[in-house]
Amino acid sequence: MCKLQKVGIALSVVVASCFSSMLNAENLEVVNNKKSDYSIILQNDALNTPKFAAKELQAYIKKVTGAELKITDAPRADGKNIFVGPSKYTEKLGVSLENVPAEGFRIKTVGKSIILAGQDTPGNPLDLHWRNGPQPGTLFAVYDFIEKYLGVRWYMPSELGEYAPKKATLIVPGTDIKQAPDFVSRNLQVGTDKDTVLWARRNKLGRSQIVSHSHNWYYIIPCYPSPEGWSKWQTKRYPFKDHPEYYALVDGKRVMTHRGSGRIHNGQICTSNKDVQRIAAEVAAEYLKENPGQPMFSISANDGGGYCECSNCTALDQGDMADRMMSFYNGVAENLEKLAPGKLLGGYCYGNYTQPPKNTQPHKNLHLWMVHNDNLFSFDEYGLKKWEDLISAWGKLSKNMYYYTAYNGGGFWGFPVPTRQRLANLIKFTKQQGYKGHLMGGLGPKGTFGGLDSYIAIRMMVSVQPGSSVVLFSVV
């Protein structure tokens, strides 16, 4: 019995993001009294995702009902088959993934057969890396099936956070579900141990859009600590001694380091310098050529402040640095469009440039991350309204917006202050404003506060619909 059940607490998130219709009145009896005539059908040459998905399906049907279904490449003649993954068999049954988005899937019954198939890409389905992890649509189909028809929930990593009710029968109604996650990028900084990765995948963490956004100016123009000893892509760039004008002017001097928050940071670059914009585009084009599977390159500033104070840069500022930064982003994007048409750039809206620019419209190839490094606004209605206005303003300015926060809902100055409803509302609000993805730090997936916050966050990232609600606790 699940330990969450023992303490009499269950958490449920009501989500609805699928199209479902009854194709026939027949209910399919997959398991009856712990016995089953069904087989799990997996094509021999299936990708790694369907292979893993078939094992997960087999394991949870046995865990819940006691029946162990055979995994085979030989469909039963009587039609009592659960097909996992797109295959020659699903094609013959007329089940297509056409018009199903990336990471999307179908759950469909045809006669006595059940199809669980999704949009998959090659790779290890448990690789959650934002750049290399595959898109596991079939695995999401299986997990959706396990949740809907077996009643399983994964509230926190490991068996401690799993709810898997026992039932002697498994009945599946005639169904056709088409579904895909609402956000194309769904990331939580929650750890890489096996239990946590499994928990994250089971709740459909992942992405269908590779979005590069990390601090990256040091990659473009070498800076702190010295230009010596860097790898080949940096040694051919322009070191400080040859072109000091490429670096930030701070207190009247061009510098390649910056001291902030009590430590030395990478220095910044002179964003108004046209050569710097050109070099940034060249570095991006070179990287994207050497990594053809990557659609995007980050041109976000280094962390820690110390931005350029030259007259050309400061002349672009309109109260803050948003117009200056967007002018740099656009300059790089325009150069990159000539060198590598269709390739994308990622950049932060952060710190001194969190406000939307007043005079500069973002280039169409820019994907922008609005960064908020704490959620103190959650404790103040005025601050909340002010931040919502900011989220909305960026959403109107760009169709390629994402949200990045170090959420601290589990406590404030050592006091436990749950803010789960605010967390759910935040994710829902960004979706309404057209945002495409989330990255949240500060959410540990285990424990009374962080674990449940993480569960809510990931489920809301997967499915946010008008009228959806979050039930925080219910007593069993």
N, C-alpha and C positions, 0 to 999 in steps of 0.2 A: 504493500500500500504506500502511496506517495506520502512523504513527510509533510508536504503542504496540506494534504487532506487530513492528516492526523491532527494538526493544530486547528483544523476547522476553517482554514482560509483558502479561498480560491480567487484568482484574478482572471477576469475575462475582458477581452477587448472586442467590441462588436465592430466588425468590418464588413463592408460589402463592396466589392469591385469586380463583380463577374456578371456575365450574361448567362442565365440558366433557363432552360425550357424542358418540359417533360416531352420526351419523344414517344413514349409508349406508357401504358398503364402498368406494365409488368415490373414488379420489384425483383431484382436479381438476388437470390439467396446464395451468397458466396460462402458463408460458413453457417452450419447448423449443428448445434450441440457439439461444438469443438471439432467438427469434421467438415471437409471441403472436397468438392469434385473439381475445383478450379486449379489451373496452373498459371504461373507467371511466365509470360513469353518474352524472351530477350533474344534479339537477333545476334548471331555469333560475332559479327563484325561491328557490333555497337560501340559507340564512343565510351569513354570512361564514366561519363555522367550517368547514362542509362544503366550501366553495369552496377554502379554503386547504388543507384536508385532502386533497382530490383532487390538488392540485398536488404536495403532499409525497409522496403515494403514487406518482404518476407518476414523480417525480424519483428516488425510491429504487429502484423496480423497474428503471429504466434504469441507475442507478449500479451495481446489483448484477448484473443479468442481461444488460444491453445492449439489452433490448427496450423500446421506447417505446409505451405504450398511449395510445390516443386518449381524451380527455375529451369526452363528448358527452351530450346529453339524449335521445338516441335509442337505446334498448336494442336489442341484437342479437336477432334472431328465434330463433337457435339456443340462447339462454340463456347464452352465454359473456359474462357481465357482472359487473363488480364495482360494486355500488351503494354510493355514499358518501353517508351522511346519510339521515335519515328522509324518505320521499317517498311520492308516490302509487304508485310502483312497489313499494316495500317493503311498503306496505299490501296491495297485490294479491297479494304473495307470502306474506302472512300473518305477517309479522315485526313484532311489536309491542314497544314500549318500556315497556309497562305493567309496573309493579313493578320497573322498573330505577331505582335511586336517582339523585339529582342527580349529574352528572359521569360517571354510569355508561354502559355501552355494551354492544352485542352484536356478536359476530362469528359469523355463521351462514351455512352453505351450504344452498341449496335447489336441488336438481337440479344444474345446471352453474353456477349463479349463486352469488356471494359477496356477503353484505351486511355492511357496516361502518357501523353507525349508533349514535348515542348521544344523550344528553340535552344539547341545546345551548340557549344563551340568546343573544340578540342582542349584537353587539359585535365588536371586533377580537380575534381569538383570540390575538394576541401581546401583549395588554394584561394584564399580571400584577398590576395594582393590586388591593390587597385589597378595595377598596370598589367599583370599577367594572369590573374584569375579568370577562369572561363565563365561563360554564361550558361547556367545549368537549368534551363527551362523544364526539362523532364523531371529533374530532382524536385523542383518546386511543385510540379503536378502531383508527384507522389506524396510530398509532405502535405499538400492541400487535401488530398484524398484521406490521408491518415487522420488529419484534424477533423474533417467533415464527417466521416463515416465510422471512424474508430474512437473519436472523442479525445484524442491525445493532445496534450499541451506541453510546451517546453518553456516554463517560466524563467528558469535559471539553469546554468550549466550543471551537468551531472545528474544522476538519478534523484538527488535531493530536490531538484527543481522541476522534475518531470511528473506530469499527471497522466497515467495510463490506466483507465478504468477496465475492469474485467467484464467481458460479455461473452455469452455462449454463441451468439449469432452475429452475422454481419450481413445486413441488407442494404443493397445499393439501388436507389430508384433510377428509372430511365432519365438520363441527364445529358446535357451538352453545355459544358462550361468553357468559356474563353476568358482568360484572365492574364494580366501582366501587372507588375509593380507600378504604382503611381509615380514614384520618383526613379529616375534613371541611374542615380548614384545614391547608395544607402550605406553609410559607413559609420561604425562606432569604434572608438579606440578602446577595445575591451580585452586584449590579450591574444596570445597565439597558442596556448596549450590546447590539447586535443579536445577536451570537454567543451571549452569555450568556442572553438571553431565549429564543432558539431552543433552546438546550441545556436550559433549565429546563422549557419546555413539552414538549419531546420526552421528558423523564423524568417528565412528568405533575405538575409543580408547579402549584398552584392552590388553589381552595377552592370549596366548595358552601355554606358558611355565612359570611356577612359578620360578622366579629367585631371590634368596635371596642374598643380597650383602651388607647390611648395616654394619657400624662399629660394631664389635661384640666381640673383645677380652675380654672385661669386663664380658661378659656372660660366657666365657670359664674359665678364672682365675679371681676370685674376685679382684677388685682393688678399687680405690677411691670411696667413702671417707673412708669406713671401712668395715670389713667383718661381722659386726653385723647387724642383722635385715633383712638379705636377705632371699628370698624365699627358699623353700626346695631344689630346684635343685642346689642352690649355697652353702648352708650351708655344704653340704657334699664334696665340693671341697676343695682345699688346700689353706688356707689363708696365707697371707704374713708372719706372725710370725712363721709358721711351715716350710715353704719352700721359703725363700727369693730368692733362685737361680732360681725360676720360673719367676722372674720379671726382667725387664730391668736394666742393669748396666749403670748408668748415672753419670758422674763425679766421678767415683770410688765407687759409692754406689748403692745398689739395692733399687729401689723405686717403690711405687705403685701409685704415683701421678706425674703429670708433669705440670709445669707452662709454658704456651705458649700463645702468642697473648694477654697477659695481664690478663689471667685467668687460673684457675686450670682445667686441663683435666684429664680424666682417664689415668692411667699409661699404659705402654706397657709390653709385655712379652718377655722372652728370646727365640727367635724363633729357635735357634740352639739346644736347650735342648730337647733331645729325649723324656723325660718324658712329657714335655709340648705338644709335637706333639701327643703323645699317649693320653693324657688327652683331648686334643681338639677333637680327633676322638671319644673318649668315650662320651663326651658331645654331639657331633653331633649325634651319634648313639642313645643315650638316647632320645634326642629331636625328632628325626625322628620316633622312635618307638612309642612315646607318641602322635605323630601327623602323623598318617599313610597317610594322604592325601598330605603331604608335601614331595616333591622329593629332596629338597635341603636345605642346612644349610650354613650360611655365616661364613667365617673365616677371614673376613677383619679386619685389624688393627683398634685400637681406633684412634680417630682424635686428632690432635694437636701436633704431633711430639714426641720427647723424646724417640727415639728408642734405643735399647740395644747397648752398646759400648763394650761388652766383646769380647775377642780375637776370640772366635769361630764364633761369628756372623759377625764381621768385616772382617774376613778372607775370607768370601764368597762374599764380595762386589767386583764388577768390575767397579769402577767408580761411580756407584750409588748402590742402595740396591735391584735391581731387582732380581739378582741371589739368594741373601739371602732370599728374600720373597718367590720366587718360590720354593726354597728348602723346606721352611716351609710348603707351600701349598701342595707340593708333598708328604711330610712326613705324613701330616694329611690324605691326600687322600689314600695313601697306607694302613694306619692303618684302615681307615673307610671301605675300600673295603673288608677287612677281617671281620669286625663287621657287616656291612650292605651292602652287594654286590649290586651294581647298583645305590646306592644313590649318590647324587651329592653335590658338594661344590661350593660356590660362593666366589669370592674375588676381591678386587680392584687392579688396576694398577694405582698408585696414588702418587702424591707428589715426594718423593725421589726414587720411583720405577716405574716411568712412562716409562722409556726406556725398550725395550724388554731385557730379560736376555740373556747373551752371552753364558752361559755354561749349562743352565737348560731348558729342554723341558717340557712344562706344562703337567701334568697328564691328561688323557683322560676324567676324571670325573670332571675337573675344568671348571667352567663357569666364565669368567673374564670380569670385567668392566673397560674399559679404561676411566679414569676420567680427565676431563679438566674443571676447575672451572671458566673459563671465555672464551670469544671469541675474545680476543684482537687480535689474529692472523688474524681475518677477516679484519683488517684495514691495513694489511701489507702483500704484496705479498710474501716476503721472509719468513715471519713467517708462512703464509698459506702453502707454499710448504713444509716447515720443518715439520709442523704438519701432513700434508697428508702423508708424508713419514713414520711418526711414526704410523699412522693408518694402513697403508699398511703393515708395518713390523709385527705388532701384528696379522693382519689378516692372514699372511703367517705362523705365529707361532702356532696359535690355531684356531680350527674350531668352538669354542664356545666363540666368542667375542661379547661384547655389548659396547655401548657408552653412557657416562653420562656427561652432561655438564650443567652448569648454564649459559645459553645463555643470552647475554645482548644486543641483536640487536636493541632494541628500543631506545638506546641512549648511549652516551659515555661522561662521565664527565659533564652530564647535557645537552649535545647537542643531538638533534634528528638525529641519523645516521642510517637510515634504511639499513639493510643488508639482506634482504629477499632472494635475489638470492643466496647469500653465504650460507644461512641457507638451502635452497633447495639443493644446490650443495653438502653441507656437508652430508646430509642424503643420497643422491643418491650415493655419493662416498663410504660411509661406507657399503652400500648394495653391491656395486661392489667388495668390499674387503672381503665380506663374513660375515659381522657382522649380528647378529641375532636380535638385539633390541636397543631401545633408551630410555633414561630417560632424560628429559630436565626440568630444573628449570629456574626461571627468566622470564617465558613467561606468563604474565597475559592474560587471554582470552578476556578481554574487552579493549576497547580503540583503538585509531587510529593505534598505533604501535604494542603493545603486542597482541591485538586481531587478527590482520591479520597475524602476525608472527606465532601465535599458530595455526591458520587455515592451513597455509602452512605446518607447521611441522607435524601436525597430518595426513594431506592428503598424504604427501610424505611417512610417515611411513607405511601407508596402501598400497600404490601402487607406486613402483619405477620400471620403466621399461626402457630399452634402448630406447632413442628417446623421452621419456616423457619430457614435458616442463612445465614451470610455467609462466603464464601470470599474471603479477602483477596487472595491472589496465587496464580496458577498459572503455571508455566513452559510456554510453547507449544513 
